Structure formats: structure tokens, C-alpha cells
Amino acid sequence: MEQNPQSQLKLLVTRGKEQGYLTYAEVNDHLPEDIVDSDQIEDIIQMINDMGIQVMEEAPDADDLMLAENTADEDAAEAAAQVLSSVESEIGRTTDPVRMYMREMGTVELLTREGEIDIAKRIEDGINQVQCSVAEYPEA
């Protein structure tokens, strides 16, 4: 059963309030797959930081943890949902280079068997020409 992005973000904020921190991996796991723009992700992380939830590379040791507040801040969760809603309006646009490349490559026509054979023959002819040219020159 997949949850909608707003409820996923609310759960993430609730978890962050309980723990007092979140890891980048947790934030990434709760973001919708179509949010790939680094600016959008930074905005969401900044919004989480503004709520008093620290976003870290790795979970801190138990000695480093301070007592976290156990009550969830519903207003903060609602604010998170609003930020996510504004981010979702820009879903069609992406600046992720890999996704842009894959989308662009999806429009390129693939080679046929005959096309591959033709290219292989041209490569072989080029290699033969290079070998003949090198063979014509005396040894140095």
C-alpha cells in the first residue's frame, strides 16, 4: 500500500521530531521519485532544518543524542506538506543530468542489424587503412 507524498512527508517530520534528527538517506527514501532537482531537495532539507530537525549524513551515537521532544508538531507537518505541494507543481521539469540524458536517448532511433553491419565494416576498413599507412613508413 503506497502512501501519498504529503503523508510520507508528514511521517518523516514526525519521525524527525521524535528522534531530534533525520539522515539524508531517510529524507531521500521519503521523497517522491520524481523530485530530482537539487534545488527542490535543498529547499525541503532547509524546511526540515527550520523546523528544528537536524539533517545529518549518519545517525549520531547514543552519547551524542540529546533528549528529543516526543510530540509531533502538526503545524510543521502541514508546512512540510505545503512545501511538497509547491514542489510537485514543477514535477515535469528536471535538471538531473542522468534523467535528462535518458529522456533524450529515449527519442533516438536504435540501429538496425544492417546499420550495425555497415558501421562495423567502416570501422574495419579504417583499421586496415591505418595499418597500411603505418606499414609504408620505415622503422625509426
C-alpha positions in Angstrom: 0.0 0.0 0.0 1.7 3.2 -1.2 1.0 6.4 0.6 0.7 9.8 -1.0 3.7 12.1 -0.9 2.2 14.5 1.7 1.5 11.7 4.2 5.0 10.3 3.6 6.5 13.8 4.4 4.3 14.1 7.5 5.6 10.8 8.8 9.1 11.9 8.0 8.7 15.1 10.0 7.0 13.2 12.9 9.9 10.8 13.0 12.4 13.7 12.9 10.6 15.4 15.8 10.7 12.2 17.8 14.4 11.4 17.1 15.5 15.0 17.0 17.3 14.3 13.7 17.0 12.7 10.3 19.6 11.3 8.0 19.9 12.2 4.3 19.0 8.6 3.5 15.7 8.8 5.4 14.8 12.1 3.7 15.7 10.6 0.3 13.6 7.5 1.0 10.5 9.5 1.8 10.8 11.9 -1.2 8.8 11.1 -4.3 10.9 9.6 -7.1 10.1 12.5 -9.5 11.7 15.1 -7.2 15.3 15.1 -8.5 16.1 18.8 -8.8 18.9 19.5 -6.3 17.3 22.9 -5.5 14.0 21.3 -4.6 15.7 18.8 -2.4 17.8 21.5 -0.7 14.6 23.5 -0.1 12.9 20.5 1.6 16.0 19.9 3.7 16.2 23.6 4.7 12.5 23.5 5.6 13.1 20.4 7.8 16.1 22.2 9.4 13.9 25.3 10.0 11.5 23.0 12.0 14.3 22.3 14.4 15.1 18.9 12.9 18.8 18.4 12.1 19.6 16.5 8.9 22.8 14.5 9.2 24.9 12.2 7.0 24.7 9.4 9.5 22.7 8.7 12.7 24.6 10.1 15.7 25.9 7.8 18.5 23.6 7.4 21.5 26.1 9.5 23.6 25.7 12.4 21.2 21.9 12.4 21.2 20.0 15.0 23.2 16.6 14.2 24.5 14.2 14.7 21.7 10.7 16.1 22.1 8.1 13.2 21.8 5.2 15.2 20.5 4.8 15.8 16.8 4.3 19.3 15.6 1.2 19.2 13.3 1.8 22.7 12.1 5.3 21.8 11.0 3.9 18.7 9.2 1.3 20.8 7.4 4.0 23.3 6.4 6.0 20.4 5.0 3.0 19.2 3.0 2.6 22.7 1.6 6.2 22.8 0.5 5.9 19.4 -1.1 2.7 20.5 -2.9 4.6 23.6 -4.3 7.5 21.3 -5.4 5.1 18.8 -7.0 3.8 21.6 -9.4 7.3 21.6 -11.0 7.4 17.8 -11.5 7.6 17.7 -15.3 10.8 19.8 -15.3 14.0 18.2 -14.2 17.7 19.3 -14.1 19.1 15.9 -13.2 21.7 15.2 -15.9 21.1 11.4 -15.9 17.4 11.7 -16.2 17.7 14.3 -18.9 20.1 12.1 -20.8 17.9 9.0 -20.5 14.8 11.0 -21.6 16.8 12.4 -24.6 18.1 8.9 -25.5 14.6 7.5 -25.5 13.9 9.7 -28.6 16.9 8.4 -30.5 16.2 5.8 -33.1 18.1 2.5 -32.5 20.4 0.8 -35.0 19.1 -2.0 -37.2 21.1 -5.1 -38.0 22.1 -3.7 -41.4 23.1 -0.4 -39.8 25.4 -2.2 -37.3 27.0 -4.3 -40.1 27.6 -1.1 -42.1 29.3 0.6 -39.2 31.4 -2.5 -38.3 32.6 -2.6 -42.0 33.5 1.1 -41.9 35.5 0.6 -38.7 37.3 -2.5 -40.1 38.2 -0.5 -43.3 39.5 2.3 -41.2 41.7 0.0 -39.1 43.0 -1.6 -42.3 43.9 1.9 -43.7 45.8 2.8 -40.5 47.7 -0.5 -40.7 48.6 0.1 -44.3 49.7 3.7 -43.6 51.9 2.6 -40.7 53.4 -0.2 -42.8 54.5 2.3 -45.5 56.8 4.2 -43.2 60.3 2.9 -42.5 61.3 1.9 -39.0 62.7 4.7 -36.9 
